[in-house]
Amino acid sequence: MNVSHQGKVWRPSTDVYETDGEIVVRVEIAGMNENDLNVELIGRTLIVSGHRQDQAGRTKLAYQRMEILYGEFRTEVHLPWSVNAAGVDATYHNGLLTVVLPKANTLRVPISEATD
């Protein structure tokens, strides 16, 4: 597990699943603001990145346990299908970023019988 100490980038928990017409990517990243998240689609790679601040209002003398990761994070998902980039939708609710990517329509090319 990468902990954000000395500039290391950590990777949040990510689920990817598909339906008949969509690929859905869910990233668990609580304690964020929508403006602090970056979502990019480059070819068939979805990149989610950002920076999570430790916003506890108290001065910390020392951590007794530190399991919540802070600092820069990034996750990359290679998409198994081409997607319709114009139809991509991202929502952030209750600590989950959900990105819905509609699969691109495939064109079936008809094959005709050659005539001599």
Backbone bond lengths (Angstrom), bond angles and torsions (degrees), N, CA, C in turn:
res aa  C-N    CA-C-N  psi(-1)  N-CA   C-N-CA  omega(-1)  CA-C   N-CA-C  phi
1 M - - - 1.453 - - 1.523 108.08 -
2 N 1.318 116.48 128.28 1.460 120.93 177.22 1.514 110.21 -85.97
3 V 1.311 117.17 119.96 1.448 122.51 176.07 1.512 107.59 -99.20
4 S 1.324 116.70 142.45 1.452 119.60 -175.95 1.524 110.98 -79.38
5 H 1.290 116.37 73.56 1.459 123.12 172.39 1.512 106.96 -119.89
6 Q 1.307 117.46 141.28 1.457 123.10 -179.96 1.518 113.02 51.71
7 G 1.341 116.36 41.31 1.450 120.42 170.93 1.515 117.20 80.99
8 K 1.313 119.65 10.96 1.465 120.33 177.56 1.523 110.01 -74.84
9 V 1.321 115.73 145.60 1.457 122.24 178.53 1.525 108.09 -96.79
10 W 1.321 116.83 133.70 1.460 120.66 179.44 1.524 110.17 -108.50
11 R 1.333 115.22 161.13 1.461 121.81 -175.75 1.524 109.55 -116.09
12 P 1.347 117.33 119.29 1.467 119.73 178.38 1.530 111.58 -73.21
13 S 1.317 116.09 159.07 1.467 121.90 176.59 1.521 109.26 -61.48
14 T 1.340 116.15 132.91 1.460 121.55 -174.02 1.522 109.59 -136.65
15 D 1.337 116.18 132.39 1.462 122.79 173.30 1.525 108.35 -112.25
16 V 1.325 116.33 142.75 1.464 121.90 175.63 1.523 106.69 -133.57
17 Y 1.339 116.26 127.63 1.463 119.76 174.94 1.518 108.58 -144.72
18 E 1.332 114.86 164.56 1.456 118.46 -179.67 1.517 110.35 -127.75
19 T 1.333 113.78 153.07 1.451 122.70 172.71 1.523 106.07 -115.50
20 D 1.314 117.65 -171.76 1.459 119.91 178.61 1.525 111.85 -58.89
21 G 1.332 117.04 -38.67 1.452 118.74 -173.73 1.511 116.38 -118.09
22 E 1.355 118.06 0.37 1.463 119.77 -173.97 1.524 112.17 -142.60
23 I 1.321 114.26 158.00 1.460 122.43 166.32 1.524 105.24 -112.07
24 V 1.335 116.99 130.22 1.454 121.53 -177.88 1.525 108.76 -117.25
25 V 1.330 115.60 129.21 1.462 122.42 177.95 1.521 107.26 -118.00
26 R 1.334 116.64 125.68 1.471 121.79 177.67 1.516 108.35 -119.76
27 V 1.336 115.28 128.67 1.463 121.81 -178.66 1.522 107.92 -120.40
28 E 1.341 116.07 125.47 1.454 121.75 -179.89 1.524 108.56 -87.66
29 I 1.326 115.69 108.19 1.468 120.40 -175.41 1.532 108.44 -147.98
30 A 1.323 116.26 77.36 1.463 121.92 -177.03 1.528 111.36 -72.78
31 G 1.327 114.67 159.54 1.452 120.84 174.16 1.513 114.74 77.94
32 M 1.319 116.58 21.28 1.462 120.77 -177.84 1.523 110.10 -110.31
33 N 1.310 114.83 167.82 1.450 123.76 171.81 1.522 105.49 -114.02
34 E 1.337 117.82 144.44 1.471 120.42 -178.17 1.523 112.27 -52.11
35 N 1.332 116.87 -34.37 1.463 120.85 -178.15 1.524 113.13 -72.33
36 D 1.335 117.52 -13.33 1.465 121.31 -179.89 1.520 112.58 -92.73
37 L 1.336 117.20 -0.12 1.463 121.99 -178.74 1.525 110.28 -105.87
38 N 1.321 116.80 141.33 1.461 122.75 175.12 1.521 108.39 -117.40
39 V 1.328 116.34 129.36 1.454 121.88 177.08 1.515 106.93 -125.22
40 E 1.346 116.08 121.29 1.458 121.63 -179.22 1.520 109.86 -128.73
41 L 1.320 115.32 141.15 1.463 121.52 173.93 1.515 106.95 -116.83
42 I 1.323 115.61 113.34 1.461 121.61 -179.98 1.526 106.88 -120.60
43 G 1.328 115.77 106.61 1.460 119.65 -175.31 1.512 109.36 62.46
44 R 1.325 116.42 -121.39 1.464 121.39 178.04 1.517 111.50 -108.35
45 T 1.349 116.44 29.19 1.456 121.13 177.05 1.526 109.55 -121.10
46 L 1.331 116.06 125.25 1.459 122.08 175.09 1.523 107.49 -98.35
47 I 1.328 116.67 128.31 1.465 121.92 -179.57 1.523 108.13 -119.54
48 V 1.326 116.22 124.51 1.462 122.54 175.25 1.523 106.30 -117.11
49 S 1.335 116.10 126.40 1.461 119.99 -178.40 1.520 109.69 -145.76
50 G 1.317 115.48 170.26 1.452 121.35 178.34 1.509 110.93 167.45
51 H 1.323 114.71 -165.12 1.464 121.84 -178.93 1.519 107.90 -141.64
52 R 1.337 116.40 122.00 1.466 120.51 178.12 1.522 108.58 -103.08
53 Q 1.342 114.65 124.05 1.469 121.63 179.32 1.526 110.23 -88.80
54 D 1.306 116.41 145.70 1.458 121.68 169.98 1.526 105.99 -81.53
55 Q 1.341 116.30 106.96 1.451 120.07 -172.88 1.523 114.27 -104.11
56 A 1.299 117.67 19.25 1.457 119.24 177.64 1.529 108.52 -63.99
57 G 1.324 116.51 132.71 1.454 121.12 -173.49 1.519 115.23 -80.63
58 R 1.290 118.47 -1.94 1.467 121.12 -176.97 1.519 110.73 -101.58
59 T 1.322 115.93 149.20 1.456 120.82 175.34 1.523 108.30 -74.26
60 K 1.316 116.42 129.13 1.465 121.05 -177.33 1.522 109.42 -98.16
61 L 1.310 115.90 127.44 1.456 119.89 175.17 1.520 110.47 -82.46
62 A 1.329 115.94 -43.07 1.460 121.41 178.40 1.531 107.68 -165.26
63 Y 1.318 115.79 148.55 1.464 120.26 174.97 1.519 108.69 -84.67
64 Q 1.329 116.69 134.24 1.453 122.06 171.82 1.528 109.53 -89.43
65 R 1.333 115.81 -28.72 1.456 123.20 175.51 1.517 106.56 -153.33
66 M 1.336 116.75 135.98 1.459 120.24 177.90 1.522 108.66 -135.94
67 E 1.325 116.14 101.56 1.453 121.86 -179.82 1.523 112.34 -115.01
68 I 1.318 117.97 -18.71 1.457 121.89 178.37 1.524 107.42 -84.85
69 L 1.326 115.70 124.94 1.452 120.66 -175.64 1.523 110.95 -89.62
70 Y 1.319 115.88 141.34 1.453 122.81 179.43 1.519 108.97 -129.09
71 G 1.312 115.09 165.10 1.452 120.62 178.53 1.518 111.14 100.92
72 E 1.331 115.71 -158.71 1.465 121.93 -176.83 1.527 110.66 -70.82
73 F 1.331 115.90 137.47 1.458 120.87 174.60 1.520 108.93 -134.60
74 R 1.337 114.22 159.97 1.466 120.55 179.74 1.524 108.77 -161.80
75 T 1.318 116.04 137.27 1.453 121.38 171.34 1.521 107.74 -136.47
76 E 1.318 116.15 139.97 1.460 122.19 178.95 1.519 108.82 -121.87
77 V 1.332 115.17 136.72 1.459 120.98 179.89 1.522 107.63 -125.69
78 H 1.347 115.61 120.27 1.465 119.56 173.41 1.521 107.12 -83.16
79 L 1.321 116.19 122.69 1.460 121.39 -176.15 1.526 110.53 -84.70
80 P 1.338 117.46 131.80 1.461 120.25 -177.22 1.529 113.32 -74.81
81 W 1.330 118.32 -12.57 1.457 123.69 -178.45 1.511 109.60 -128.85
82 S 1.321 116.20 154.77 1.459 120.23 168.83 1.524 107.05 -69.94
83 V 1.338 115.85 146.15 1.459 119.62 -178.36 1.522 110.83 -123.04
84 N 1.321 114.85 159.61 1.460 122.07 175.00 1.526 106.52 -85.47
85 A 1.331 117.07 98.22 1.462 121.95 -173.69 1.522 112.40 -60.04
86 A 1.324 117.69 -32.29 1.463 120.87 -178.79 1.527 111.99 -67.97
87 G 1.330 118.30 -20.52 1.458 121.09 -176.83 1.519 114.71 -101.02
88 V 1.324 118.00 6.96 1.471 121.23 -177.71 1.526 109.40 -67.99
89 D 1.340 116.42 136.88 1.461 122.06 -179.77 1.520 109.07 -131.26
90 A 1.343 117.45 134.68 1.465 121.93 178.35 1.519 109.03 -126.28
91 T 1.346 115.87 133.68 1.458 121.14 176.38 1.531 108.61 -133.05
92 Y 1.331 115.70 148.54 1.463 121.90 177.96 1.520 108.04 -124.37
93 H 1.340 116.54 119.77 1.462 121.17 -177.42 1.519 109.54 -151.09
94 N 1.322 116.36 132.46 1.470 122.43 177.06 1.527 113.10 52.29
95 G 1.323 117.23 39.60 1.460 120.94 175.68 1.513 115.29 82.74
96 L 1.341 117.23 3.43 1.464 120.59 178.64 1.525 109.99 -116.87
97 L 1.315 115.84 126.38 1.456 121.96 170.91 1.519 106.40 -93.20
98 T 1.325 116.81 123.63 1.456 121.47 178.93 1.514 108.51 -117.48
99 V 1.325 116.06 122.66 1.458 122.19 178.32 1.521 107.45 -114.58
100 V 1.336 116.08 122.19 1.464 122.10 -179.74 1.524 107.16 -108.80
101 L 1.329 115.80 121.68 1.459 122.71 -177.10 1.521 109.14 -117.58
102 P 1.329 117.40 109.23 1.468 118.62 179.08 1.523 111.22 -68.15
103 K 1.322 115.91 135.26 1.464 120.14 177.74 1.522 109.09 -66.10
104 A 1.315 115.54 141.98 1.469 120.13 177.09 1.514 108.73 -69.51
105 N 1.299 115.22 143.17 1.464 119.78 176.60 1.516 109.02 -68.78
106 T 1.293 115.22 135.86 1.459 118.74 176.06 1.517 108.29 -96.49
107 L 1.271 114.97 144.68 1.462 120.88 -179.37 1.521 107.93 -103.40
108 R 1.320 115.15 119.00 1.450 119.43 176.80 1.522 108.00 -87.18
109 V 1.307 115.47 122.29 1.463 121.44 -178.10 1.514 108.74 -89.70
110 P 1.322 117.24 121.44 1.475 118.98 178.80 1.531 110.15 -72.59
111 I 1.302 115.34 145.24 1.468 121.53 179.15 1.520 106.76 -111.62
112 S 1.302 114.11 125.22 1.472 118.45 178.76 1.521 109.38 -105.10
113 E 1.309 114.62 158.28 1.441 119.83 179.99 1.530 108.57 -79.12
114 A 1.297 115.36 131.36 1.483 120.54 179.79 1.523 109.51 -71.92
115 T 1.305 114.42 140.42 1.469 119.23 175.62 1.516 108.84 -109.26
116 D 1.298 115.11 140.43 1.476 119.85 -178.97 1.496 111.38 -90.11
